[in-house]
């Protein structure tokens, strides 16, 4: 396709989170004198609900449509959340750039900002991820883990809605009570603000939550910290980070990737946008996932961190209910990190991880998409 100078057109999904992520990439490229146009593309995953995606096993449901635009020459590249990307990619496509990763951690979001061990026995926790469900039940088998679907904003609204709605109801009843005691000097209104004033002081997401119908009342939900940060919600909700050793993140969590046709433009983008440390760490994570054939539909966590001349790798593979786990911690040399990651994966497989992955892949009944 024709280009003038350094103008490039990049595909992105149209969700709020995807557009914010794409905006980060656009800004970084424009700082280096590229002219960037973002083009919204609807994906298969956007057309189907989460349950149907799971039933059909649509690995890459949120990626393939964007990549097709690149392969067909309609667009120059596509911006992806790395953890959505299949480990098998068309030979013509390369990850031209992997920008510096945001937080890879998961977090527990609750109305009160309490920690996981402070949740009462039998508390209901929402997640769309089979990995997170297994990890939660492994740590707290007394919990009830229920599906939680929708974008990050929607999930937070579903969590906040019951508490806010009860508070609104209490305040409304007290205002009615105050009107009934008009002129009664002994009556003391228990709130500093009226219902209207209270409502005006709420954040926008809290106002939306008040209007939401609630099917399941959650005591907490588990999300990626990067999603909260990029959605602009991290300062508006109470949350506690989860240990990356006990809750090993999904491979590539927090990282983005720009997929392009292999060529001069991809080389130019790589030179200005690629973060070598993030590329090495996420390559290790995705290599382990690929060898285990985990795709995005199995309870697998892999987290890699460069420490000097080595990459420290932690991995967990669970049964669906979290009662079985194969875990490993190893150091592999940075200079041979791909081969080292393969050895880590083979050791996991030999210890029973491959059987757990295959069991998960054969059961299409759980929601497995992560955000």
Secondary structure as UniProt FT lines:
FT   TURN            5..6
FT   STRAND          7..12
FT   HELIX           16..31
FT   TURN            32..33
FT   STRAND          35..40
FT   HELIX           44..47
FT   HELIX           50..56
FT   TURN            59..63
FT   HELIX           64..71
FT   TURN            72..73
FT   STRAND          77..81
FT   HELIX           82..84
FT   TURN            91..92
FT   STRAND          93..97
FT   STRAND          106..109
FT   HELIX           116..118
FT   TURN            121..122
FT   STRAND          124..127
FT   HELIX           130..139
FT   TURN            141..142
FT   STRAND          144..147
FT   HELIX           152..180
FT   TURN            181..183
FT   TURN            185..186
FT   HELIX           195..200
FT   HELIX           204..210
FT   STRAND          220..224
FT   HELIX           225..230
FT   TURN            231..232
FT   TURN            234..236
FT   STRAND          239..241
FT   TURN            244..246
FT   TURN            251..254
FT   STRAND          256..261
FT   HELIX           264..273
FT   HELIX           276..292
FT   TURN            295..296
FT   STRAND          300..307
FT   TURN            308..309
FT   STRAND          310..318
FT   TURN            320..321
FT   STRAND          325..333
FT   HELIX           334..336
FT   HELIX           337..350
FT   TURN            351..352
FT   HELIX           353..361
//
